[in-house]
Amino acid sequence: MKPILLIDFGSTYTKLTAVDVEEERILGTAQSYTTVETDINHGLEKGLALLRERIGFSEFEKTYACSSAAGGLRMVTCGLVPELTGEAAKLASLGAGAKAVGIYAFQLTEDDLEEIRALKPDIFLLVGGTDGGNTECILHNARVLASMKPEFPIVVAGNRTAARECQRILEGLEVHVCPNVMPKFGVLNIEPTQNKIREIFLNRIVQAKGLSRAAELLSDIMMPTPAAVLQAMELLAQGCEEEKGIGDLVAVDVGGATTDVYSIADGMPEHMNTVFKGLPEPYAKRTVEGDIGMRYSIGGIVEAAGIDKISRLSGLTKARATELVEELKVDTERIPNGDPELEALDFALASSAVEEAVTRHAGTISETYTMMGKTFVQEGKNLTGVHQIVVTGGSLIHTKNTEKIASHALFSPQAPQSLRPKKADVWVDRTYILAAMGLLSSYYPGTALRIMKKELEYHGYSE
């Protein structure tokens, strides 16, 4: 059987992986700059030439791809209240592999419309109200959107009582009606909406991102890159019929502009005297921190951690750390290349990025008192019992300090309220295969799982 080609059209690099599914091994990888500003196919052709030279093959049995090029799948969501339907909409979009570039609640205003126009989303997710509940807000927002006459598609996934009326108000636009993301108070139903978002990505966004000619090479599948990674993480954790997984996990991908965190775990309270507050957390959850990145969002790391912490972790003086941070804000392509000061700063930045991103992703616990005595209240996902951490991203894979950086995802006595993992094995994706394995898992789950187990670099408990 000829090898299978897996392509990840990234925002900076187009990454290619050739896999022999019969021998269950990676034949070779290659990458080239993603030439999205001109023609994305130019970068693909360069990468293919490199790959064919390395593996000695010119033909592939099947070709599958994912993409986060040109900003990835950009979504705006709008719900009734931020803590409920707004949060449900956010979970639906992030779980579908989208980047939530705008999140609105209550009734949209003229100023909101101006912001939405400037954001230029690929999809708008309109939700609001439980079934049989409030209809006024979602109908108002549908009318406001209709006045805008947007070119982007709108997914309506709110109160079923108002769904068809919203569709009539938005007549003439591309509208898709899905079941309510929160049909009852505190109950999530986000999977149908996620499937619809991915379908729109296939049918419409591929053309909008300049991928239509590249898509002609594909055998079948095309999805947002984060959705492919989430699929790989679910497989790695749960396993499949023919192969056991490694168990519940947390995965962290620290990039230049954003940091993505994935968790595959139930996340519910462990003890009887703990009460859960808020929306239930999805078993497979993804969050993306748009203000935390090693270069384009370096200011967000410093703001979250504080320059004193960056100085302490790096061993640099506060003045020198500040000076280097300001330089990197301008020179975003600069990498350490053996520079000890820059290596030390990147260690501090990556460690802080991991800690802050996982802290935001994980839930919290607080103490309260009731008539029954002391009780604990959990909000968000409990990850304390997770024993596996998967990490990737340039700042973690091109360093000898990967384990030390990854350890910042763990529970800290300095933040006892944060429900981060207490101790964990570390798995390192040094060759960027996670998205590729997510693609492969759609057809060869056992093969994809065994390749991940073999290719991911394993380290024991990180303390």
N, C-alpha and C positions, 0 to 999 in steps of 0.2 A: 504493500500500500504506500502511495506517495505521502509525503509529510503534510501536515495541516499547518496553515499559516494563520497566525493570530496578530492583529494589528491594533495598536492603541494610538489614536491620533491625539496626542497631548497638546497642551497649550504652548509648550516650548519644543518638545521633541516628539517625533513619531517613532514609537517603539515597536519592533517586529520580533516575533518569536516563532521559530519553526519547531514542531513537535512530531516525533515518531510515536503514534498512539499504540502501535503494536509492541514496540520495545519499551514504551512508557518512559521516554526520556526526551529532554530538550536537545535538539540538534544544534541549535545556535541562536544567537540574538544579535540584533543590530539596531541602531537608532540614527536618526537624521533630524535636522531642524524642521519643525512643522512650518511649511511655507504658506501659512494661511493668508498672509497679506497679498500674495500673488496668486498662486494656484497650489492648493494642498497636495496635488498629485506630484508636483516636482519633488517635494520632500519624500513622498512615498517611494517614488522611483529610485531616488538615491539610496534610501534605506534598503530597498529590495536588491539593488545591485550589490551592496555590501553583504547582505545576508547570503545571497546566492554564491558569492565568492567564498564565503566562510564555510558553507555547508556542502557545496558542490552540486546542489540541486537547482533546477530551473523551473520545475513544475510542482504544483501543489494540488492535493486531492480536494481540499476544502479551504475556504478563507472566511474568517469571522473577524469582526472589528467592533471596537467601541471608540468613543470620542469625547474629549473635553476641550477640543479646539475652539478658538474664537469665543472664549468665555464659557464654554460648556453649555449646559441647558439652563438658561436663565429664567427664573420664575418669580412672579409676584403673587402673593396670597392676600386674601382679605376675608376676615371672619367677623363674628358678632362681638365677642369679647376676647382680649388677648389670652387670658388664662385657659379658655375652653376651646371654642371652635377655631380661634386664631391659632392656638397651639396645635390642634388637630391638623389644620391645613399645613402648618410648617412641617409636622412629622410626615405627612403624606408626600410632600414635595421632596424633602431631603431623602426619604426612603426610596424614592423613585430615581435618585441619582441627580437631582436638580440642585442648582445653587439658588437659594432664596435671596434675591437681590432687593426685595422690598416686602415688608410684612405690615399690613394695615388691619385696623379693627374699627368697629362702629361704622358710622356712615361716612362714605367718601366725600371729600370736599373738592372744590375747584383747585385748591393748592395741591391736594393729593394727585389729581389728574395731571397737573403739570409735572410733578415728580415722576409719575408712571410713564409719561411720554419720554422723559429724559432717560429713564432706566432702560427703555426699549426691551421689554421682556420677550421671551420666546412663547411663553404660555402664562395665562392669568388664571389662578384658581380662586373661584368665588364660592364661599361657604357662609354658613350662618344659621343659627337656630337648630334646636333638636326637632325631630319629626313631630309636627303638631304644635310646635312652639312659635317663637317670634318669626314673623314673615316680613315685617315692615322694613327691617334693616337690609336684608338681602335684596328685596324688590327695589328699594331706593338705590342700592349700589348697582343693580342691573341697569336701571334707568340712566344713572350717571355714566356708566361704561358705554351704553348705547349712544349717548350724546358725543362721546369721544370718537366713535367710528374707528375702532382700532383694527390693525391688520393682524394682530396676534390672535390665536385661538383662545377661547374662554372655556374652562371646565367648570360646570356648575355641580357642586356636590354638597348642597346644604339641605335645609328643611324640605322634605319631599312635598309638602303642601304647596310650596312656592316654586318648585323646580320648573314645572312646565310654563308657568307664568313668566319666569325669568327667560326661558327660551323664546317665548313670544316677544318679550320686550327687546331681546337681542336679535330679532329676526334680521336676516341679511348678513350676519356675521358668522364666523365659524364657531359653533357652540356644541359642546358635548355634555350631556347630562349623565351623572353618575349617582350611585346611592350616597346618602348623607355620610360624611366622614365621622359624624358623631350623632347617630340616630337617637340615642338616649343619653341623659346626663351621665357623664363619666364612662361612656362606652365608645370605643373606637371601632371604625370600620373603614380603614384606609386602603386596604389592598385593591379594591376595584378602581379607585382613583389612581393609584400608582400604576396599575396596568394600563389605564387609559393614557396617562402621561407618557409612558414608554411607547405606546402605539403612535401617539402624535409625533413623538421624536422620530420614529421610523418613517412615518408617512410625509412629514412636513419639514422638520428641522434639518434633516439630512440635506435637503436641497438648500435651505437657508444658510447653512454653514459652508456651502461650496463643496459638499462631499458627494454630490450626485454621481459624478463620473467615477470616483473611487468606489462608490457603492456598487457599481456594475461588476466589480471584481468579486463581490462577496457571494458566498453560497447561500447565506440565509440571514444571519443574526447581526444586528447593529443596535447598540445600546449606549447610554451615557457611561463613561468610565467608572464613576462612583458606584453605579448600579452593578457593574461587573465585579468590582472589588467586594461589594457587600455580598454578592452571590458566592464569591470564593470564600469569604469568611464564614458564611453559613455552612458551606460544605466542609470546610476545615474543622469547624466546631462540632457539627452534628454527625458528619460522616454520611455514608450511603449504605445501601443494602449489602454491597460487597466489601466495604471497608469502614472501619471504625474511625470516628473523628477524634480530635485531641481534647474535646470538652469546651466548656464555656470560655470565651476569650474577649479581650479588648485589643483593638488594632489602632495604631496611630500612624498617620502619614503626614509628616511635617514638610510642607512645600515652601516655595519662595514667597507666595502671596497668602496662602491659606493653610490651615491645619485641619485635616479630617480625622474624626474619631469614630470608630465602629465598635459596637458591643453586641455580642451574641450571648444573651443570658436572660433568664426570667426577671431577675432584679427585684423581686418582691421581698417584703420584710422577713427576717429569719426568726424573729422571736414573737411570742404570743402577746407581749405587752407593747408591741409596736403597731401604731395605726398608720395606714397609708393615706396620704392626702394628695389630691390632684388627679389628673388623668392617668390611666394605666399606661405603663411604658411598653412599647413594642418589643418583642423578643429580639428581633434584629433591628437595631437602631443605628442611625448615622447622624452625626452633627458635623457642621463645618464652621470653623471660626474664621470669618473673613478678615478679622483684624490681627490675626496672628500668623506671621510668616517670616522666614529668615532674611528676606531682602525687601520686597515690595511692602511688606507689613511689619517691618522691623520696629517701627515706632510703637505698634500695638503691643509687642512683646515687652518693650521697655516700660510702657505705661502700666501694663498689667503687673509686671514683676517688681518694678522700681529699679532705678539705676544702682541703688545700694546693693541689691541682690545680684545684679549682673556683675558688678565690680567684685563682690565676694566670691562668686562662683568662678569667675575668670582669673582672679588673682591680679587683675589690672587695677590701677588707681581709678577712682571715679572720673577724674578728669580725662584720663586716657580712654577709658571705656566710652565715655560720652563723645569724645572726638572721633573714635572709630565708627560708632553708630551713625554719626552725622555723615561721615564719608560713605558708608554703605547705603544710606538713603538715596544718595546720588548715583553711586557706582553699583547698581544692583546686580551686575554680572560678575562682580569680584568674588573670587574664592580664595581660600587660604594659601594653596600652593606652597606649603612648607613654612609659611610665615607663622612663627610661634604665637605672636600676639593675636593674630586673626583666628588661629586655631583655638586659642583659649576663649576668645570672645564668642566664637560659634558654639563652643561647648556650653557656655553659659546661656546663650540665646536658645539653643535647641532644648536644653534641660528645662528652661523656663516655659518654652512653648508647649512641651509635653505636659508639664505639671498644670499649667493654666487650662489647656484644652481638655484634658481628662477631668479636671475638677469641674469644669462647666458641664461636661457630658454626664458625669456621675451625679447621683442624688445626694441629698443631705439628710441628716437626722438631728432632731432637737429634743430637748427634754421638757416635759410639762407635767403638771399635777392635776389630777381629777379627784372625784370622790372615791375612786378605787385606789388612789395612791399615785405613785410616780409612773408616768407613761411616756413613751417615746413616739414622736411623729416623724414619719419618713416622707419626704417629697422627692420624686425622681427615682432613679434606678439604683438599687443596691448592688454594687459590684465587689463587695468585700470578699465574697467567696470565689471570685474568678481567679484561676491559677495559671492562665496563659496570656501572654502579651505578644502581639505581633507588631513590629515596627518597620518603617521604611521611610524613604525621603533622603535626599542627598546629604544632609547634615548628620544623619545617623548611619548611613552605609559607608561613607568615605571617612571613617574615623576609627580609631582603636578604642574609643570610649563609648561604644554603642550601649553596652550594658549599663554603664553609669548614667547615661542620658535616659535610657528606658526606665531606670529605677525611680525617676521622678514622676512616673505614672502611678506609683504606689502610695498607699496610705501614709500619712505623716502625723505624728503626735502634735505637730504645730497647727494642724487643721483637723481636729478630731471629729468635726461635724461632716466632713466629706467622706462619702461612701466609696472610695477608691479601693482597688484590690489590695489585700494585705501583704501577699507575697505571690510571686509568679515566675514561671519559666519565661524566657525571652526567645522569640523566634524572629530572625532578621531576614527580610527580603532584600538581599543585596543586588539582585539582578532584575528587579522590577517585574516579577512574573505574576503578581496577584491578579491584575486585570485580565491578563491572558488566560490564567487558569479559571477565572470566572466565566469567560467566554467558552472555554473548552468544556466546562462542567455541564453546560446545557445539553451536550451530546455524549460526553465520555466522563461522567462524574467520578467513577472509580479511578480512572487514569489521572484525571486532574488532581484528585486528592493524594494519590501516591506520589505524584511528581512534587506537590507542595511539601509533603513530609520529607522527601529526599532533598529537595533543593533549598528549603528554608534553613538558614543556619541556626542551630539550636544551642541555647545556653541554659544551664540549670537555674534554680531559684535566684532571682535578683533581690538582694536585701537592701 
